[in-house]
Amino acid sequence: LARLLADLRTHYDLILLDSPPLLPVIDGRLLMHHADIATLVLACADTSPSAARSAVRDLRSMSDTPLVAVLNKCPQSATRFASYAAEDSR
């Protein structure tokens, strides 16, 4: 995989690696070591704040890869999801 990605980087400006959900499957954790940046996509009503914090802790403990979180499927009254706010804005 490392060789494939190195070759692809010579031809493309951007390479997206999509993985299954982080907590139940290890694929995302393994792919993170090959990424320049990781994006954690969280569903407003489906991902609990504690699961989101756990995923962020896991990812930060494994790698120094910059991490971005995206909160999707938010209703227009998304203020009720304030509990997703980062405790650590590192």
C-alpha positions as CSV (number, residue, x, y, z in Angstrom):
1,L,0.0,0.0,0.0
2,A,2.8,2.4,0.8
3,R,4.4,1.9,-2.6
4,L,1.1,2.3,-4.3
5,L,0.3,5.5,-2.5
6,A,3.9,6.8,-3.2
7,D,3.3,6.2,-6.9
8,L,-0.1,7.7,-6.9
9,R,1.2,10.9,-5.2
10,T,3.5,11.5,-8.2
11,H,0.4,11.6,-10.5
12,Y,-2.3,13.2,-8.3
13,D,-2.6,16.2,-6.1
14,L,-5.2,14.6,-3.9
15,I,-5.9,11.0,-2.9
16,L,-8.9,10.1,-0.8
17,L,-8.8,6.9,1.3
18,D,-12.3,5.9,2.5
19,S,-12.6,3.4,5.3
20,P,-15.4,1.7,7.2
21,P,-16.5,3.0,10.6
22,L,-13.6,3.5,12.9
23,L,-14.7,1.9,16.2
24,P,-16.0,-1.5,15.0
25,V,-13.3,-2.1,12.3
26,I,-9.5,-1.6,12.3
27,D,-9.1,-0.6,8.6
28,G,-9.3,3.2,9.3
29,R,-6.6,2.9,12.0
30,L,-4.3,1.1,9.6
31,L,-4.9,3.6,6.8
32,M,-4.3,6.6,9.0
33,H,-0.6,5.8,9.0
34,H,-0.5,6.5,5.3
35,A,-2.6,9.7,5.3
36,D,-1.5,13.3,5.4
37,I,-4.7,14.3,7.2
38,A,-7.6,12.2,8.6
39,T,-11.2,13.2,8.6
40,L,-13.6,11.7,11.2
41,V,-17.2,12.0,10.0
42,L,-19.8,11.9,12.8
43,A,-23.5,11.6,12.3
44,C,-25.4,14.1,14.6
45,A,-28.0,11.8,16.0
46,D,-26.3,8.5,15.5
47,T,-22.8,9.0,17.0
48,S,-22.8,9.6,20.7
49,P,-20.5,12.3,22.0
50,S,-18.7,9.6,24.1
51,A,-18.1,7.5,21.0
52,A,-16.8,10.6,19.2
53,R,-14.4,11.4,22.1
54,S,-13.2,7.8,22.2
55,A,-12.5,7.7,18.4
56,V,-10.5,11.0,18.7
57,R,-8.5,9.7,21.7
58,D,-7.8,6.4,19.8
59,L,-6.6,8.3,16.6
60,R,-4.5,10.8,18.5
61,S,-2.8,8.0,20.5
62,M,-1.9,6.1,17.3
63,S,-0.6,8.9,15.1
64,D,0.4,12.5,14.8
65,T,-1.6,12.8,11.6
66,P,-3.7,16.0,11.7
67,L,-7.4,15.2,12.5
68,V,-10.4,17.0,11.3
69,A,-13.9,16.2,12.5
70,V,-17.0,16.7,10.3
71,L,-20.5,16.6,11.9
72,N,-23.0,15.6,9.2
73,K,-26.8,14.9,9.1
74,C,-27.5,17.8,11.3
75,P,-30.9,19.3,11.5
76,Q,-31.3,23.0,11.2
77,S,-31.7,23.2,14.9
78,A,-28.2,21.8,15.4
79,T,-27.6,23.9,18.6
80,R,-28.8,20.9,20.6
81,F,-25.6,19.1,19.5
82,A,-23.4,21.5,21.4
83,S,-22.2,18.5,23.4
84,Y,-20.0,17.5,20.4
85,A,-17.8,20.5,21.0
86,A,-14.1,19.7,21.3
87,E,-12.8,19.6,24.9
88,D,-9.3,19.9,23.5
89,S,-8.8,22.2,20.6
90,R,-5.3,20.9,19.8
